[in-house]
């Protein structure tokens, strides 16, 4: 194959590629001449066997990087440097020019501005090297799915987590599971594990109904190649469903399937209605025995295989992916670590039952929107050159059901389309909790494989006899040493076989153990200390390519799976410390990804043309602020823990720009304190007649103007290379202020109480769909305290604007000049809080009374501090005249 035809696979303008192309062409011309002289036989030009073309089909990359064009990225980088210089001169002026008659206001404003500058640096420089990626799904199929042979694609275990079926409706979870079972991937390579951490019989019965409906839904999806493969969202599409469907039976079968789905929804909704009233004696199963999970906090572990093994076939007789229900054991007195503990239980169960080398985790409301999503991830994970060092492939989060204006920035476009692309050019994106395909070995707390140094070209440039005389002798010595070393390891392994794996039925993995050099020689007691007292699970960790024990029966594996989800299994092990999802924060996702990057792994950010996954966004302001509160609380917990990226992980494989991004992800809630103070300053200035800056000179005006221009230029160029719209960027800026003065502020105090005083603040799961009116009111009232600080800020700034304008009208023309700066400052706050002002109407289009009362009370107290409030009388700088009480006449 001529590599010039595949130039696009490596990108244009690469000097290394051009040099490689010239070298390849010269070599091919010389080989062709020699081949003609030898009568057309294959040649051995460099002494390593018959030469083959440089870019044969087996060595083609499965993906490529798409750097941002230099015409877009170079001006962006240049303006960042200019902004940094201007920022330095700006701070120099601000610090050296205090305001003597308003020293306190000046000092507070300078401290806030310095903090904002540091936050900007932490946020900006990890975006220095943004890239995009493109995958080649056709090459993946050609390499691993050859006609007439079994598929060589790697197996994938898919995790779906749910807790409360009343807040996470079973119909939503069912759609997610159905989209997984219908994914475009070999069925024998897919296993779906559903974690029910609430041990709800409703979830169990809904999953049973889902497995039956899947036998009709999956063949329909694959027969007509429909997208998406979640029925609720497929049938809700307002598009021409006849497009590209040439089979005459499609319309008839689609109508029949829609009727089947409507009947399925009726059965699910009936289960939900039944679950609203819990019997006094608890739930009972069909055979009359009590449901084991009647007591949510005290129940045994439960595992039920719905599909797979026997009975896992659809209506056409084809095999279906495995579907497994898992509810881990819970007992009083144990710390179960919420979602992180549930995910670790799934890691162990899946390792015992299927042990796929790769794992995909999804929230219950995130369905597969692109049936080829797993193939997209495999283009990175199964790439022979890239995949060995990749710990996970993260997909962006996309959402359904968001209003057109997205006034609460639910889409989070700036983060997913700007920040994450920037991180992908360094060491990879952070883990965001869902839509992520992991390498199983990376979850076991091991270091990333060391990158091999490229071979020297010395021997290729010397004659064959000289090469053998100098370099090859050293190679032979190395080969002999490595061979003797490997033989000694094998002997040591065979002699310690009983010590390593104390399980009678482990002969089937002997070959896999011999291929592992680092872990295979660790004594059994050390492996058990790390992974727990399960020989089957410990044996599975030694199989880098996955697979289960061949000589064990399904019944014995299920018994072992029950054992690994017992509540005491993790005691005195490294689970949650170095292995699996890391404990210590409600945002276990950031902490888990951070630990992997500290071990030297890199991650990949994949944005396929069709979004891979879609989820449900919070439905109102209260839910959105609560979601942001939980994220911020997790960051505070990480900041106050031993895993804080400011001091943790040095000497590992974490790159310094990647570290900056993690530092920014953990300290951003602290910005709420200076942000609250800074948003209060405009009202103080308007009420007192003071300002945070002295009268500006021409040079000072130049630095202020330059800083504003740099801020706008940075944002415009950032939107240009990322493709983010100005409306999305502006919504993000607004919600940064709204969240900063509400949810982030509460997270700081709750985090301090939790870490320093031991007062735990439990979070509530964000609602995934519409709720009944009674529960809706209760939920809104619970979180109204989050709304008080921004409401108070709005009121005092509006009071300040009225007071300032009244004062200027009364004092004449000269007072309008200084007023404009203060009004601009106040309007900056009001404009950023405007979506919040609209959101205060909330449910039923009315503001909760408690918010109005508290906000007016706080605003009134603050306004009384304005001791000079008398805007309708002119102020005089002359002597104070008082009546002496004498009648001079």
N, C-alpha and C positions, 0 to 999 in steps of 0.2 A: 504493500500500500504506500502511495506517495504522500508524505506528510504535508506537502504543500496544499493538498486538498483539505486538510484538516487544520489549517492555520487558525481558523476561527475558534478552535477548541482551546487555544492558548492565549488569545488576545493579540492585538496588533501593537506594534511599537516596542516590543520586548527585545532588548539588545541580546540577551542570552539566547532567545529563540532564533534570532537572525544568525548568530554565530553557529548555533547548532545546525540550522538549516544548511549553511554553507559547508560545514564540515561533513554533513550527511551526503550532500550532493557530490562533493569531491570524492568521498569514499565510494559512493555508488558508481560513479563514472570509472574509477580505477578498478573496482570489482567487475564491472561489465567488460572492460577491456581484457582483464585477466581471464574472465570466464569464456570469452570468445576464443582466446588463445588455447584454452584447455578443452575446447570442444563442447562448451555449454554445461560443464559439470558445476555442482555447487562448490564454492571455495571456502577455505578456512584461512581467512586473511590474517586474523590476529591470534590464532592458536587456541581458540576456545570453542571449536566446533564450527560446522557450516554456518555462514553468516545468513541472517534473515533481515528483512527490512526493519528499520528502526521503529516504525509505528504499526505493528501488526494488530489484528483485532483483539488479541488477548491482552494487549498492553495499553489500549486506549483509555484515557481517563473517563470516569463516569460522571464527572462534573467539571465545571470551570469557574474561575473567579471573573467577575465583571467589575473592574475598578471604575470609580467615578471618573468621567472624562476630565483631563487636565484643565480644559477651559472652564470647568465649573469648580473643581476642587482647589486649584492654585489661588484664585482670588479669595476664596473662602479662608484658606490658611493664612493668606497675607493680611486679611482684615482682622483675623484673630490676634496676630502679632501686633498689629497697629493698635488694636483695642487694649491689649495688655500694656503697651507703652503709655497710651493715653490714660489708662486707669492709674498707673503709677504717678504721673504728673497730677492727676485729679486728687489723689489721696495726699500728695505732698502739699497741695494748696489747702485742702480742707483741714489738715492737721496744723499747718503753720498760720492759719488765719482763724483763730477762735472768735466767737461772738461774745464779747464781755458782758453785755447786758442780758444775754440769754444763754449763759454758759452751760446750764444743765441741758437745755434743748440741743445745743450744739454738740455736746459730748455724747448724748444718746444717739443722735443722728449719725455721728462719725463711727461709733461702735457698730451700729446697724449696717452702715454702708461697707465697712471693712468685712463684716461677716458675709454680706451679699457678694462681695468681690471674691472671697475665698470659695464660696459655694459655686460661683460661676466658673472658676478655674477647675474645680473638681468635676463639674458637669461638662465643661467644654472640651478639654483636652482628650478624654477618651473617644471623642468623635473625630479625631485627627485623621484616621485611616479608614474611612467608610468603604465597604465593598458590597457587592451583590453576588449572587451565585446562580448558576444555571445547571440543571441536571439533564442527563441523557438517558431517558427511560428505555429507549430502543437498544442502547448498548448493554444496559443491565439485563434485558431479556435475552439478547444474543449470547451473552456470556454465561448466564446461569439457568436459562430455560431453553435448552436445545431440544429440537423436535425428536420425539420418540424416546426421550430419556426423562427420568424423574426430575422435578425442579430442584435446583441446587440453592435456591434462595434460603436464607437463614430463617429460623422460626422466630416468632414474636409473641410474647405474652403481654396481653393488654389488661390494664388495671382500671376499674371504674370504682370510685369511692362515693358512698352516700351515708348519711347519718339519720336524718329525720324525714320520713316520707310525707309529713304534713307540710314541711317547708320546702322540700325537694320532691315535687309530685312524682309518683311512680310512672306516669305517662311520659314525663321528660326523660327519666332514666331508661324506660323501655325503648324510646326512640334512639337513645345513644347506643344501647346494646344491639338493636337491630341494624344500625349503620355499621357496627363493628362486624357482626356476623356476615354481612353482605359485602365486605370489603373486597377489592380486586387483588387477591393474594391467594396462593395455594391454601386450600382449606385445612390440610394436614399440618400447616405451618402456623396456624392462628389459634390461640386460646384466649378466652375472655374470662377474667376473674372479677366478680362484683363483690366489693367489700361493703357489708351492711353493719356499720358500727353502732347502729341503734337496735340491732337484733329484732327488727320489726317483722311480724308475721305478714303484714301488708306488703312489704318489699319482697318477701319470699314468694307469696302467692302471685304477685305481679310478675315476677321473674319466671314463674312456672307458665303463666299465660303467654308471656313473651316468647318463650322457647317453642311453644306450640304454633304461634303465629309465624315465627321465623321459618318454619317448614314450608310456608306458602310464599312468604315475602322474598326470601333470598333467591329462589329460582327465578322469580319475576324480575328482580333487579338485574341478575346476570344475563338473562335472556335478552332483555332490551337495553342493557347498558345505561340505565337511568342515573341521573344525578340530581340532588343528593339522595342517599339511600336511607335517610330517616323519613319514614312515611308522613309524619305530620308536616314536615317542611317541604316534602316533594309535592304533596297534593295541595299545599297552600300557595304554590308558585303561580304567579299571574303571567304565564308565558304560553306560547304555542307549543303544547306538549306533543304535537304531531311532527314537529320539526325533526328532520333526519331519521324518522321512524318509518321504514319502508315496508315492514311486515303488516299484512292486512289484519292479522289477529290482534294487533296492539291495542286498538281502541276498545275492543270487546274485553280483552283481559284486564286492561286498566280499569274499566268500570267495575268489573267483578272484584278486582283487588281493592278498589276504594270501598266497596260495600263490605268486604271482609275487614278492612281496617276500621270502619265505623262500628262494626259489631265488636271488634276487639276493644275499642275505646269505651263502649258501653260496659263491657265486662270489667275493665280496669276502674272506671268511675264507680261502678257498683261496689267494688272492693274498697275503694276510698270512702264511700258513704257508710259502708258497714263498719269501717275502722274508727269512725268518729265517736262511737259509744263503746267503750271497753267493758266487757262483762266483769262482774265483781270477782268471779273465780278465775278470771284471765282467759286468754285465748286457748282453744283446743284445736288440734289438727283433725284431719278427716278420719283417722283411725281411733279418735277419742282420747288420745293421750294429750296431756297439757303441752302447750308450746314452750320449748326450753327457754325462750327469751322473754318470758312474761315480766321478769325483773330485769330491767335494762342494765342495772349496775351489778347484777350477780347472776351469771348464767354460764353454762359451759360453751366450749367452742363448737361451731357447727359448720359442716361442709356438705354441700349437695351438688353432685354433677348432673346437670340437666341435659346437656348435649355432649356428644363425644362417646367413645367406646361403643356401647350397644345402644341402639335407638336414636342415634344422631344423624338421621337421613331426612332429606326434604321430600316433597311430594313427587319429585321426579326420580327418587332413588339415589340421589347424590349425597355424599357425605357432607356434614355441616361442621363448622368449627366447634371446638369444645367450649361449653359455657358452665362456669362453676360459681356457685354461691358460697361466700365465706363470711362467717361472723366469728371473730376471735373471742376467746374466753375473757370474761371480766369478773373480778372479785373485789369486794371492799378491801381497802387498805393498799391497793396497788395503784401506781401511777401509770396510766395507760397511754399518755402522751398524744392524745387526740389523733389528728390525721396522720402525723408522722408515724405513730405507733401502728396505725392500721395499714399504712403502706409497707412498713417493714414486715408485718405479718403476711401480707400478700407476696412479698419477695421470697419468703421462706416456703410458703405453700406452693407457689409456682415452681420453685427450684426442686421440690420433692416430686411434684406431679408431672411437670413438662420440661422445666429447666431450659427454656429458650435463651439463647445468648443475648437477646435484645428485649427491652421492656418499653411499652408505651403506657403512660399514665394519663388519664382523662378525668376531669370532673364529670359528675353525673349529668350536667347540662351542656356538655361539649360533645356534640355529635361529629362524626366524620363527614365532612362536606365534600371532600374529594376522595373518591374510592381508591385512587392511586397514591394516597398519602404515605403508606408504608413503603412503597417502591421509591418515592422521593427520598425518604430517609435512608434507604438501603444504598442509594447512589453514593452516599458519603460513608456509611458504616461498613459496607462491603467492598469499598475501593481498596485494592491491595496496598497502595502507597499511603493513602490518607487515613483509612479506617482504623488502623491499629492504635492511633493516639487520640481518637475522638471518644469523649465520654458520653456525650449526648448531642442530639440534633433537636434544636428548639424551633418550633413553628410559632408565628405570631398569632395572637388572639384576635379573632374577628367575631362580631356580635350581630344577632338578629334583634328586631324589635326596638331599635333606637330611633327616636324622632329625628326628623330631617335636620333640625338645627343642632342637635346634640349639645344642649346648653350646659350639661354637667360633664362634658368631655369623657363620656363613657367609652368611646372608641380608643382613647389613649393613643392616638395616631402618632403624636410626636415621639413618644417613647418607643413604640414598635417599629416605626419607619425611619427614625433618625438615630436615636441612642443605640438601639440594638444593631443596626447596620454598622455603626462606628465600632462597637465592641467586636463584631465579627472580623474586623481587620486587625485585631490585636491578638486576643486569645479566645475569643468567642463570646456569645451572649450569656447573660445570667439566666438561671433557671427560674421560670415564672409560675411553676406549680401545676401546669396542665399543658397538653399538646406537646409533649416532649418524649422522644425515643432515646432510651438509655442503653449503653453497653453494660451488661450485668456485672462484668468484672470490675468496672469503675465504681459500682456501688459497694464493693467489698473492701474498700479502703486501701487498695494497692496503688503503688506509684505507676505513672504512665510509662510505657516502654521508652527506652532511650532511643533518640533518633540516631540512625546509623550514619557514619561519615561517608560521603561519596568516595568511591574508589579512585585512587590516583591513576593518571594516564601514562605513568612512566613506562610500564611494560608494553603499552600499545605503541609506543614510539620507538622501541628498541627491537633489534632482531630477536627471533625466537630463541636462538641458542644462548644469546647474552642474557635474555630474560630468565632462562632456566638457571643460568649460572649464578645470578645475583639474588633476584627477588624471590624466585621460586624456592630457593633453599630455605629462606626464612619462612615462607608459607608452609613448606613441608613440616618444619619444626613446629609451627603453630598448630597445623592440622593434627600432628602426632600428639601434641600436648592436649589439645581439645578432645581428641578421640579417647586418650587414656583417662582424661577427666570424666568424660561421659560414661565410660565403662565402669569407673569406680563409683559414680553416682548410681548407676543401675544396680551394681552389686550391693551398695549400701541400702538402696531402696528395697531390694528383694530381701535383704537380711532383716530390715525393719518393717517388713510388710504387716506383720501382726501388730506392731506398735502404732503404725500410721493409721490404719483403718480397721477398727475392731468390729467388723461386720462380716458375716459369713458370705453374703451374696454380692461381693464387690469385684469379682473376677472380671466382670464385663467392662470395667473402666480402667483396667490395668494399662492399656495402650495409651489412654488419655493422660494418665498420671505420668508415664514416662516422658511425655512431651513437655512437661512443666518442670523447669529447673529451679525456680525461686521458691515455689510453695510446696513442692512435693517432698522436700526433705525436712519440713517442719514437723516436729514430733506431734503425735496425736493430741496430747494434753494441751499444747499451745494452740492448736487449731480449735479445740473445744472451748478454750478460754476466750478465743476471739469470736467464734460463731455459735457457740452453745452446744448442749449435750444431745446432738442428733447426728449419729454417724452417717445417715443417708444424706442429710443436708451438707455436712462437711465434705463428703465425697463429691457432691455436685459442684462445690466451689472450685474443685481442682480441674474441672472440665471447661476449658476456655471456650470451646466450640459448642457447649451445651450438650443436651441429651440426657436421658435417664438411665438408671440401672436396668440392664436387660433381664436379669434373672429374678427380679422381684415381682410379686403379684400386685395387681391393682388394689386389692384389699389391704395388703401390708403397707403400701404407699399411702393410702388414705389414713390408716392408723398413725403413720408417722407424721402426716400433714396435720392431724389433730394435735399431735404432741407439740409441733413447732409453733402453734398459735396459742398455747397455754400462757396464762398471764405471768407466770414465773419463769418463762423460758429465757428471757433476756437478762436475768439477774447475774451479776458478776461476769458479764460478757462485754464486748465492745459495740454492741448494737446501740445506735443513737449517739455514739461518741466518735467512732471511726468507721463504722460499717452501716450501710443503709442510709435512710433519711436521718438527718442529725437532729437531736432534741435540743431544747433550750430556747425555742422561740416559736410563736404562733405562725410566723412566716418561715416554716421549715424549708421552703424552696430556696430562698436566697442562701441560707446557711449550707444546705446540701451542695449546691453548685459551687459555692466558695471553697468548700473543703476539697472538691474534685480538682478545681483549678490550682489549689495549693499543692496537690500531688503531681502537678505537671501535665495534667490532661488539658486538651483544648476542646471547645464546643463549636458547633456549626449552627448558623442561622439560615433557615431554608424558607423562602417565600415563593411557593409555586404560583403560577398564573391564576389558578383557581384555588381559593383559600382551602387549606387542608382541613381545618376544624372551625366550627362556629359554636358560639355559646349564647347564653342569655345574660344580658346586662341588668344591673339594678333598675327597678321600675320607677323609683322616685328619689327625691332628694335625701330623705332619711336613710334609705337603704344605701345610697351612694356614699354618703358621709360615714356611715357605719363601716362600709367596706374599706374606705380609706383609713379610718381609725384603726382597723385591725392590721392593715399593712404597716402603718406607722408604729403601732405598738410593737410589732415584731422587730422592726429596725431598732427601736430603743432597747429592746431586750438583747439584741446582738451587740449593740454598742457598749452595753454595760456588762458583757460577758467576756470570757477568756478568748472567744473567737472574733473579737473586734478586729477588723482588717487593718486598723492603725498599728497594732502591735503583734498580730498573729500571722504566722505563715512565712516568715522570712527564712531564706535559705532553701526554700522549695522551688517549685516551678512557676510561681505566680509572677507575671510581668508587671512592671511598675504602673503602666497606664491602666491595666486591668485592676490593679489595686486601688487606683484613684476612683474608678467607677464603683467599686465595692464600698469604699469609704463614703462616697457620696450617697450610696443607697442606704447607709446606716445612720448618717448624721443629718439627713434632710429634715426629719421632724423637729430638730432643735432650731431650725430656721423660723419656726412659728413664734418664738419669743421675740427676736428682733423684728419680725414682720408685724406682729401685733403692736409693738411700740412705734414702729415707723408709720403704720396706718393711723395711729392716734395723734401723731405729731401735727398733721394739717389742722385738725380741730383745735389743738392747743395754740397753734400759731395764730389762727383766726380769732380765737377768743381772747388772747392776751395781747395781740398786736405785735408780738415778737416774731422772729424768723430764725431758721437754722443756719443761715449764711449771712455774712456781712454784705455791704453794698459791693457789687461785683465790678472789678476793673475790666479793662479791655482784654487783658491776658487771661483773667479768670473766666470771662465769658467765652473766650476761645476754647478753653479746656472743657467747660460744660457742654458747649455746642458740639465739640468733637466727640465727646463721650456719647451723646445722644445719637449722633450720626453713625458711630461705630456699632451701637446696639441695634439700630434699625438695619444697617448693612449686613451685620452678621445673621440676623434673622432672615432677611430676604435671600441671601446666598444659600443659607441652610435649606430654606424651602425650595430653592431652585434645584439643588442636586438631589434632594430627597423625594421631590414630587408631592410634598405635603401642601395642602391648600392654605391660604391665608386665614380662612374662617376656622379651620381646624387648629391652626397655630394660636389664633386669638382665644378660642375657647379653652385651650390648654393653659394659656397665661391667666385667664380669669379664674379657672378652677384651682390653679396653684395658689392664688390669694385666698379664695373661699375655703379650700381645704386647710391652708396654712393657719388661718385664724380660728379654725373650729376643730376639726378632727385631729390635726397634728398637735395642736395645743393640748387637747385632752389626752392624747397618747403619751406626751411627755410626762404629765403628772401621774397617769396610770402606770406607766413604765417604772417611774421612780418608786411609786408605792409598792409595786409588785416585786421589784428586784431588791430594794433596800429595806422595805418594811414587811415583805412577805404577804402583802394583801393581794390576792389573786383577783383579777377582773375577767370573768368569763365572757367570751364573745358569743354572739348569736349568729347562726348561719344566715347569710344573705338570702332573702327570698328569691326564688327562681321563676315565679309566675304569680298571676293574680290570686289574691286571697279573699276570704269572706270578709264582709264589712266589719264584723265585731273584732276579729283578730287584727284587721288592718288598723283600727283605731288604737288598739292596745300597743301595737308595734310602733306607731308613730309617736305616741306619748312617751314611750320608753326612751327615745333618743332626742327629745326636744331640747335637752340641755346643750347639745352640740350646736344648736341654732342661736343661742343667746349671744356669744361674743360677736359674730359678724353682724347681727341685728343691731347691737349696741354701737358698733363702729359706724354703721350707716346713719343712725340717728344723730350721733354727736357730730359727724362730719356735715350732715345737712343743717344742723343747728349752727355750726361754725360758719357755713357759707352764708346763711341768712344774717348772722351777726356781723360778719365781715362786710357784706354789701351794705347793711344798714349804717355801719360806722363810716364807710367811705362816702355814702350819700350825705351824711350829716357833716362831715369834716371838709368836704370840698374836693376840688380837682386834684390837689397835690397828694392826697391819700390813695388815689387809684393806682398809681405806679407800683408801689410796694405790694398792693393787694393782688395784682395779677399772678405773681409767683405763688402766693399762698393759695389762691383759688385753683391754679393749675395742679398744685399738690393735692388739694382736697378732691378735685374732680378725678384725678388718677385713682384714688381709692374708690370713689363712688362708681366709676365705670367698671372697675374690676369686680365689684360686688353686685353689679346689676343683675346677672343671672340668678344670684342668690335672692335678690329682692323679688324677682318674679317667682322663684321657687317657694317663697314663703307662703304663697297661696295654698300650696300642697294639695292634699286630698280634700275633696269637697269644696275646693276654691275658697278656703278661709284660713286665716292665720291662727294657730293655737293660742288661746288666751294667755297661757302661762308665758309664752315668748314675749308677747306685747307687754305684759306687766313687768317682767324682769328687765327687759331692755329699756323701757321708759324709766324705770327706777334707777338703773345704773347710769343712764344718760343724764338724768336729772342730778344725781349726786356729782357726776363729773362736771356738769355745767355750773354748779354752785361754786366750783373752785375758781371760776372766772370772777375774781373780785372786782374787776374794773368794768363790769357789764353796765354800761349806761350809754348806749350807742346814739341816743337822740340829743345828747348835749356835747358841744365841742370841748375838746380837751385843750388846755392852755399850758404853755411851758413857763409862764411868768410867775410872779410871787402870788402866794395864796392870800386872798383878801377875805377877811372875816369882819363881821359887825362888832364894833367895840362896845355897843350898848349905850354910848353917850349921844345926846341930842346937841349937835354942833350949832343948831340954829338958836 
